[in-house]
Structure formats: C-alpha cells, structure tokens
Amino acid sequence: MIDHATLKAALAGRALPAAYVDLAAFDANVATTLLRAGDLPIRIATKSLRCVPLIQRVLAASPRFQGLMCYHPREALTLHAHGFDDLLVAYPVVQEAEIRAVAQAVAAGARITLMVDSPAHVERLTGSGIPLCLDVDMSARLPGLHFGVRRSPVTTVEQALAVLAAARAAGLVLEGVMGYEAQIAGVPDEAPGDPTNPVIRWLKSRSRRELAERRGAVVKALRDAGAELRFVNGGGTGSLESTAADPSVTEVTAGSAFYAPTLFDHYRAFKGRPAAGFALAVTRIPGPGLYTCYGGGYIASGAPGPAKLPSPYLPVGAQLLSHEGAGEVQTPIAYEGKLALGDPVGFRHAKAGELCERFDRLLLLLDGGVFDDVLTYRGEGFNFG
Ligand SMILES: Cc1ncc(COP(=O)(O)O)c(C=O)c1O
C-alpha cells in the first residue's frame, strides 16, 4: 500500500478531490485473482471497474481473462463499439427499445448475451435472435432464513427446463447458465470483532455444498435435454476459490477484486491490496486533532450502514467522526498527527466501480508519481443508470 507521503508527493499541484488507482496494487490484485480462480477463465464484471482503459489492462494481463459481464444493454453496445467481444448482460432486459438495439447489433455480428430467469423474460425476446443465459438462484433457504439475494425465481431443474422450452418455442438459443452465489461472494466472514463470523462461515460452507448440487443438477438436465451450453458462469470476488472448485462451472466472474474496496477487506480466503482511492484536500482545522476536508460523501449502495461509508486510510490512523460521517460537501476527520491546509487525505470507497460515478478521471499512480490519467465511464459521458 502506498503511504501518505507518497500520495502527497504524487498529487502535489493537482486539483482535489481526485480519484486514483495505485497501479502496482491493481496489477498485484490481477495476479492474485488469476491464482485464486484455479485454471478457469475469468469474466470481468465491468460494473466494478467502470473504466475502459483499466478493463483493457486486465484483459491484456492474461488470455484467461475472457469476456465481460456488463450491467446494462447500452453498456454492452457501447463496449462493443469500443471493440470488446463476448458481452454477457448479467441482469434481465425487459424494455423493447433496448431489446431492439441489442438485436440489431447481434444481427450485425456482435456477441451479446442477455439474461433470463423465466418464460416471461424469454417471450419478450421472441424473434430477436439474441442468445440467452439462464440465471439460476443460488441462495440458501434455511428454516426462517433466506441466505442470499432476491433475483432469479429458478431454483429447480423443472423451472430451468421450462425456460429452455420457452427459448426453443421463441426460436432462441440458450447458450449459458449463470449462478451467482451472492451470500458467499459478497458477505465478509472475518469482520473485526464481529461475533457472527463463525455463523456466517458455517452458513457459507453449508450453502456451498447445496448450491454446487443445484447448479450441477440444472446444468446436467439442460445438457441432457440438448442445450449446447457455451459457458456456465459463477461466483464473484468473494467466492473465487469455491466457485472454481465446482465442476459444473466453466468460468468465474471477478470485478471488485481489482480495486479491492473496503467491503472486501474481511474475507478469510483472500486479501486484496487497496488499489483505488480518492484524495480530498484539508480545507479547515476546526480544533486540535480535527481536520475538515472538502468533498467525500460518496456512500455505497445497498442496505445502509457504517460499512457503506468511505474510509480515510492515508494518513494511517485518520478516522471519520461517527456523528458526521462523510458529508455532501465537507468531511471532517480525527487524526492525531499533523496535517496542513491543502494536504491530501486518502480515502477508500466501500464498493468498487461506484467511485467512478463521482469522478471523470482516475490518476494512475506508479513509482511515486502520476504515470497517466484515464477517463472513467462518467468521464467518457457514459451513463447507464
Ligand atoms: C451476477 C453477478 N456476478 C458476479 C458479481 C461479482 O462482482 P464482483 O467481483 O465485483 O464482486 C456480481 C456482483 O454484484 C453479480 O451481480
């Protein structure tokens, strides 16, 4: 991890707030991700990068990075126009105009796959010629507890076969299956001082077995019914080891692993290196040990809570004030050392790609300086909602 003096020297004379990526840490995370995924290909979750040059950098790092997992059909079309191929839109598309636009691109040779989880989704795509991927629910249902997310209703072989039959009736090809085990990939199991860690780890190991069976049974049934599946996708940053060990999976997904935001700090199976951050300038000194920075209120999505706040980390020891958090325009921190007006304070976002919705550019830090700067999606003028 870079230190505060390096950050300060690298950003001297630059306008703040500014977002940055420590390239050495980013590249180390890319290498770790390859190791964690065994020998499987890795599809890149673009929502967790939101920066075309950095998506290209990951793809260039190894031929095992293959294909992109997009979060919006217009994103897939835009990335196709930028020369990317094999674009899986991971969330269902139900609007006619978007379906028409994707159908046109597919007819012209683009490799874009859309997600479905029901015959009703398939019906909307009738006649479009767009290849399909079936999203299978990977949550665990225990008495009184739903451990996982609320996305696909497909949990059984029969429901999966019904979607296959609907695809055939609509003249469409089911070419992929996705089963994303959010309760393993996105839930920390080693949070400091959290007494529920052992329970979470128990729930994870129990649901891992159950979902490997479910995913395997669905894939087998679809193949037995004649579906020629090009890929079976699973996992995310927090589950690469266990997803890659599931024999029915042919590729894993990773995105957050590269920036390593704070929500991925506390997993027993792996440690990322903080790579993405943003620097705010100290603009006021309201009292001893207190420094107020300009900007900073970049709160992550999801159920609200302190874990969704950005975290000051440079200088080490800086802390948010619990009664103010990160403010719309100003963010105070408590810090026992000395800072001067204009000094940068480095923060990490709780999530990965959302940082890029706040900044037009990412400064790429290397060897103590700014090596380059690149446009984020926002800087490119992309807005996919
Ligand atoms: C369908 C799907 N797959 C994989 C991922 C994993 O992405 P990441 O590696 O950024 O956690 C996500 C994240 O939400 C997702 O929605």
The ligand as an ORCA input file, in Angstrom:
! r2SCAN-3c Opt
* xyz 0 1
  C     -24.279    -11.529    -11.415
  C     -23.026    -11.126    -10.716
  N     -21.920    -11.878    -10.871
  C     -20.770    -11.556    -10.271
  C     -20.679    -10.442     -9.458
  C     -19.370    -10.201     -8.762
  O     -18.789     -8.969     -8.942
  P     -17.566     -8.551     -8.034
  O     -16.443     -9.453     -8.366
  O     -17.314     -7.141     -8.431
  O     -17.979     -8.680     -6.614
  C     -21.811     -9.653     -9.248
  C     -21.750     -8.505     -8.339
  O     -22.695     -7.973     -7.839
  C     -23.012    -10.003     -9.901
  O     -24.145     -9.282     -9.740
*
